[in-house]
C-alpha cells in the first residue's frame, strides 16, 4: 500500500470514529434504553449545571427516550417522571425491562402458558430483555432466564 493510500485509509478510519456519536444524535425517538450504572442523576435540563430531580440506583431500569440532545437524553421512567440524563450512563443495546402489574408473574421455561414454571416474579423486578415474539419475551434476572408475557414487562414492545 502506498503512502497516499495509507493516509486516505487513516483519515477514513478517523472520520468513522467521529461520525458514530453524531449518528446517535439522529436516532428516531422514542426508543427504549436502560440504566447502565449503579447511580444515575435525572436533571431538570440537559447539562450538569441543572438541578438534580431524581437519583436512580437501579441498574437495568428501563427508560423511554423521548428526545436526544448532544450527550443528553430526555427520558420517561416507569412511574411517568421525565427529565434529562447523561447519554453515557444509559444503554440501548440489550435494554432492561421492569415487571409491572398486580401480583406475581410466572417466568416459564418456554413461551407458552402451559410451559414449566421456572420462577414467579414480583412487580418491580428488573432484568435484561431478550427477543420478544408472539406476546412472550425472553427475560433474564440475575442469571436466571425464561419467558415472560410481554404485557407484564415495561420496556418491551413499541416505546
Order of alpha helices (4+ residues) and beta strands (2+ residues): alpha-beta-beta-beta-beta-beta-beta-beta-beta-beta-beta-beta-beta-beta-beta
